[in-house]
C-alpha cells in the first residue's frame, strides 16, 4: 500500500509526528509551507504547490495539522482546497497542547468526498517520547485497517 504523509508545522510538533509516521510505514512525506496566519483567515498564501505530488499514486493519505484556537491550520486547509482530494482513504492527525474542540471535525468536513478511517491527536509531541511511540503504533494500525478494507 502506497502512503503519503502531508502536514504543516510551525513549532515542529506536527513535523515530529509526521516524520515518525512516515518512517514507521515507509510513506512519502510532503511538508506544506505557507504564511502561518491564525484562524479566521479563509485562504492563505501557500508555498508548496498542490501539483508537485501525483495523488493518484497513493492509496492512503495521512494529513497532519497543528491545532490553533480549536481550528486546523489555515495553511493545510488552503492546500487541501487547492489539491481537491477525492476518493481517498484518509487518516487525520493533529498536534496540540490538549484541547482540540472539534477542530478535526472541521478538517473532516472539508474532505467529505473521502473515507476518513482514523483521527488522532498527539499532545505536545516534541517533548514526549510516548507520543512519538504512540504515533508509530497508530500509523501501523491505520495501514492494517486500510489493507483490510481493500
Helices and strands as residue ranges (DSSP letters): E 3-7, H 13-25, E 28-31, G 50-52, G 55-57, E 60-68, E 71-72, H 74-83, E 89-96, H 103-109, E 115-123, H 129-148
